């Protein structure tokens, strides 16, 4: 009796559960698996413009041999992908996301023309990003982005009104965010502010562009805090995700507009050069932002080098405690007073839906007592965890033992504010059997558990520096790592 044939559609669904680190191996199994895996492996591609001194900056090295080897490999691979997109319509249909990373001393005219032709050949493109200012994205290239694009991250460019009006399906839009994050394994606990990117922010032009676009489908927005006050109410009223980047100060941050006009907001992130003036404008009343399930406050030690007063911490934790539906929470407050924080830790037990949690205490030295109290109140259902701190104690084995009881934990990321924490990747992987991804400072390792003994595979530094949501197994992992 012949065996029933499994339909291709069923195989396609099954193979999507193959861990990301094994998906390339599927290309060599069979013709059927190759065609399915092609969609998994090449649905998101990265294109690199690398040349000269900018390539050294991108790779974070001063070694010419290192630059020559990796820059040539990345650029060659980028050209091969672009050429196949242009020449092979079947392959072009597979690509759903394109990220361009531009770090070249030249104007890269040939590369820009090639990427423009490739963009025009992508019928199913859904996501487009341009990172870097060497060269910047221009209207000449942006005009070739398909009208059906749904997500655009334009780190160094605000499009003209003529260009933005052609897009009618955008649900996520990110404008110029001038913060770059260190990409090596050492401790770098200060924000890197790129003035070239910062100069791309023009609040007046931004709001003119936003007002002129078709915003009916826009649900997610990332913008500079200076632009918030002029945002159209019709845009705010539809938003479900909002990320605000503070590049000057938040003294005049128009957060009241968000409270009044964004009742559907589910995720709010405030990151950057934030001082203590942020705390009085956090409204505890849960009737403001009633749908909120994700909240991030990431303050920099340049602007919050002094511990906040206890009354300001009360304002923050009142804001958090009244929102019992929070599923994701991240707090970074440099120089935080641990005594004032400890009495608020119990509120985490009120957050019954909490699955993603991160805390960064800056240069405040954390002791065993605080660490134990923190771990004791965290829900055992936690899926992703970040801890950044100043630690001068011994090995963190007790912490690892605590986390081993978290049966759903797939991502753990630890950051030493001044020095590396006394912890080994393999200790974490061995003692916490559910981990799929591990981070120490700005380094990440995938965990391969296909054999008896787990193996780890380190991400290249350029992948970490400009990581995208497609690089992670879940959006929760990306959300937690994004601004760290």
N, C-alpha and C positions, 0 to 999 in steps of 0.2 A: 504494500500500500504506500503510495507516494506521500512524503512528508509535506505538510502544508507550508506554503511559502509565506514568510513574514513580509508584509507590505513595506515598501521603502519609507512610507510616512511613519510607520511604527519604529523602524530602525533609527530614523532621524530623531525621534523623541528619546529613544533609549540612549543614543550616543551623546546627547546633550548632558547626560549625567556623568560622563567621563571627566575626571579631574582635568583642569586646564593644562597642567604640566604634561599630560599624556596625550593631548589631542593631536599633536603633530605626528605621533606614531601611527595614528589611524590612516594617514595618507598612504601607508605602505601595505595595508592589510589586504585590500581587494579593490576592484573598480568601484563597487557600490560604496564601500566605506570611504574611499578617496573622495568621491563626489560629495558625500555628506560632510566629511571632515573639512573639505575645502571651505564650506560655508562657516564652520566653526573657527578655523585658523585664520582665514583672511577676511572675515566680516569686518574687522577693525584693523586698519593699517596705519603705520607712521612713516612720514616722509621727512628726510633730514637734509637741510642745507648747511653744510659744514665746510669752512675754509679759513685758513689763516689764524690770526690771534683769537678770533671768536670761537674757533673750534677748541682751543685750549681752555677758554672760559667754560664752554659747554661741558667738556669732559673733566673739568676741575683738576687739571694736571699741568705740570711744566715739562713733562717728558715728551720730546718730539717723536720718539719711536712709538710711544703709546698712541699719540694723536694720529700719526700716519697710518698705523694699523687699523684702528677702529673707525676713524673718520672715513677712510677709503671704503671700508667694508659697509658702513651704514649708508653712505652716499650711493655706492654701487647697487646695493639692494633696493634703495629707494627708486633709482632709475629703472631697475628691472620691473618693479611693481607698477610704476607709472606706464612703462611701455606696454606691459601686458594689459593693463586697463584699457589703453587706447586701441590696441590691436585685437583684443579678444573680448567680444561682447558677452560671452557666457561668463567669463571671469568677472567682468565689470558688474554683472548682476549680483554677484556674491558680496561685494564691498558695500557695507552699510555705514561705516565710520572712517573718516580720514582726519589724521592729526598731522599738521605741518610744524616742524621745529626748525626755526631759522636762526642759525648762528654762523654767519659767513661775512668775511670782510668785503666781498664783492656785492654788486647789486643783484647777482644771480638772475639775470634776465632770461637766460635759457631755461633755468629751472622753473621760474615763474610762468613762462609760456607753456611749459610742459604740464605743470600742475593745472593750469587753466584748461588745457585740452582734456586732461584726465577727468576733471570735475564735470565737464560737459558730457562725458561718456558714461557717467554713473547714474543709471535710471532709478536705483533704489537707495541712494545716499540719504541717510537720516541724521547724521551727526558730523559736524565739521569744527575743527579747532585750529587756531594759528597761534603758536607760542614763539615769542622772540621778536626783536625789532631789527634784525639784520638779515634780510630786509623785513620791513613791515608789510602786512597785507595791504593791498590797495584795491580801489574800486574796480580797476581793470581785471583783477583776478576774481574778486567777489561776485562780479556779474555772471560768472560761469557756474556759481553754486546753484544746483537745481532749485527750482521754485518750491519744491515739496519738502525742503529741508525742515527738520523738526527741532534740532538742537544746534546752537552755534555758540562757541566759546571764542570770543575775539579779544584776546588778552591785550593786544597792542593796537587796536583799531576800532574806531567808531564809524560805521558806514555812513555814506551820504544818504539823504532822504530818498533820492532816486533809486538807490540800490535796495534799501530796506523795504521799500514799498512793494517790491516784486515778490517778497516772501509772505505767504498767507497761511502757513501751517506751523509756525514756530511755537513750540511749547516750552522750550528752555533757551534762555539768552543770557550770556555772561559777557560783560564788558570789561574794560581795562582794570586789571588787578595788579598793582605794581610790586607785590611781595614775591620774592623768590625764597625758597627754603633750602638750607644746606643739604648737600647730597652725598656726604661721606659718612663714615662711621663715628667720627669724633663728636664730641659735645660742642654744639654751636647753638647757644640758647638766646640769640638775638635775631631780630628780623632783618632780612636783607631787602632794602628798599631800592628798586631800580628806577632812577630818575628818568631814563628814556621812556619807560612805560608810564611813569607818573605823568609825564608831559602830554600823554595821549588823552588824559581826562579833561574834558571841557564840559562842565555841567550844563551850560546853556545849549550847546550843540547836542548833547546827549538827550536832553528832555525834548528838544525839537524833533529829533529822530524817533524817540519813543512815542511821541504824540502822533506822528504821521504814519506809523506802521499799523498793519492789521493785527491787533492784539487780542482778537477773540479767542484764540487758542493758547495764548501765553499763560503758563501756570508757574514757571520757575524763572527767577531773575537774580543775577549777581551784578552788583553795581557799587560804585564809590559812594561813601556816605554823603559827600557834598551834593550828590545828585538827587538825594531822597526828597528834599523839600519841594522840588518842582515836578515830582512824578504825577502823571495824570491819575485821578481817582479811579477812572474806569479800568486802568491797568491793575492798581492795587486791589480792587474789589474781586478780581478773578485769581489772584496769586495763591498758590499753595506752598511754594517754597521761596524764601527770600534770604539772600546772603548779602550782608552789608560790610564793605571793606572800609575801615577808617584810616585815612592817610594823613590827616592833619590833627583834629581832635574831635571829640563828640559833644562838645559844649552846646552846639546848636543842632544836634542830630534830631531830625524831625520824626522821632519814633511815635509821637502821638498820632501822626497820620496813619501809621500802620495799625495802631490800636483801633482807630475809628473806622478805617475803610478796608481792612483786610480780614474780614470775619472767617474766611475759608482757609486762612494760613495754617499749614500743618508743620512747617519747618522754618525756624528762624536761626540764622547764624550771624553773629556780630564779631568781627575779627579785626585786629590791627592795633594801631596806636591809640589805645583806649586808656583814659585816665579815670579817676574816681568819680568824675561827673556822670558816668554811666549809671551808677547805682540809683540815684534819686528818680530816674525816669523809667525804672522797671516797675510796672504796675502789677501788684499782687493779685488783684481781683481777677478770678478765672473767667469772668464774663468777657474780659478782653482776650482775644485770641482763644476762643473756646475749643478750637479743633487742634491746638498745638500738640504735636507728639514728638518733636525733635527740637532741642535747643542747644546752641553752642555760644559760649562767651569766651573768646580767646584774647587776652590782654597781653601786651608786650611789656617787657621790663624797662624799656626806654621811657615809657609814660606812666608806669605803675611800679616804680621802684620802692615805694614806701607802702607798708602794709595798710590796707583799707581799715578805716575805723569800724568798730563792732556794729554800729548802727547801719553802715553800708552793707556789711555782710548779711545783716538781718534782712535788708531789702532784697538782696539777691536770693537768699534761701526762702523768703516768703514767696517770691515770684515762682520759684521752683516747686515749693511744697503745695501750692494751690493748684498745680497742674498735674494731677495724679495720673493722667493718661500718657505721660511722657514715656516714650519707648527708647529714645536716644538722648543722651545728655553728655555734654562735655564742658568742663570748666577749667580755664587756665587763669590763675591769678598769681603773678609773681609776688614774692615777699609776703604771702598770706600768713596771717596769724593762726597757727594750728590750734591754740587753745580756744580761740573764738570759733574755729571751724568744727572742732570735735563735737560740740554740743548740738550741732546741726546735722551730724551724720545720720542720726536715726530717721530723718525724714526720707532717706533713700528707701527705707522699708515700706514707706507709704506708696512708692512708685511700683505698683504691682505688675506693670507691663514693661518695666525696664529690661532691655536686652542688649543695649550698647552703651557703655559708660567709659568716660575718660576724665582724668583729673591731672593737672600739672600744677605743682606748688612752687615752681620757680626756684629761687636760690634759698628758700627756707629749708633748713635741715630737717628732714623727716626722721622720727625715731620709731622704735619697735612698737611702742604703745599706739601711736596714731595709725601705723600701718595695719596692725592687728584689728583695731576697731573698724577701720575702713573695710577690710576684707570680710569681717564678720557680718556687716550689714548689707553687703552686696547680694543680690538675688542669685541663687544657684542656677538660674536659667540663662545667665548672661552668655551672649554669643561672641561679643567682641569687647576687649578691655585695653585701655591705654593708661599707663602710669608714668608721669614725668616728675622727677624729684631730685633734690640734693640729698645724697646718702653718704654717710661716713662710717657706717657700721660694717659688720661682717657679711658673709655670704647670705643671700636672700632665700635660703632653702625653706624657711618657714612659709614665706609667701608662695613659693612654688607648691608646697604641700597643700596650702589653702586652695589654690587654683585648680589642683588636680581633682577636686570635688565638683568642679563646674562641668557638668556632663555635656553641655552644649557649646562650650567655648572653642571656637575655631580660629580666632585671631587674638594674639596677645602682643602688645607693643610696649616696650620699656625705654625710657629716655633718661639719661643722666644729665642734669642741668649743667654741671661743670666737668664732671669726669664720668667715664663709663661706669655703669653699675656692675657690681661683682656677680655676674650671672653669665652662664654659658648657654648658647643656643641649643646644644644637644641635651643639656639638662632639662630645659623646658620641653623639648620635643619628646624626650623619653618619659618624663614624669607626668606630662599632661597629654594623654593619648588622643585627645580629640583635636589637637591643634593642626590646622592646615597651613597657617601662615604665621610667621614669627618676625617681630621687628626689634632691633636694638639700635637706638638713636635713629639715624636716617638710612639704615640698612635693612633690607627685607630678605627673608628666605622662604621659599615654598617648601612644604613638607611632603615627601613622597613616602607613603605607607604601603605601597603595593607589594613589597617584600617583607620578610620577617623582621628585619631591622630597618627602622626608618632612615631615610636619607634626606639631606637638605640641599637645596639649590639656590644659590644667592642670585638676586636680581642684579643686572648691570647697573652701574651708578646712573647712567643716562635714563634708564627706564624708571628709576626711583624719582629722579629730579622732575621729570615731566610725566608722571603716571596719570593714567586716565581710568575712568570707571570700568572700562573693558578689561583692564589688566587684573582686576580683582574677581574673586569668585562670587562676591556679593556686593551690593551697593552699600550695605552696612560697613563693610571693611573699608571701602573707599571713603565713606563719610567720616569715619573716625580718624583716618590717616591724613586726610586731605590738607589740613592746615597745621600739621605737626612737623 
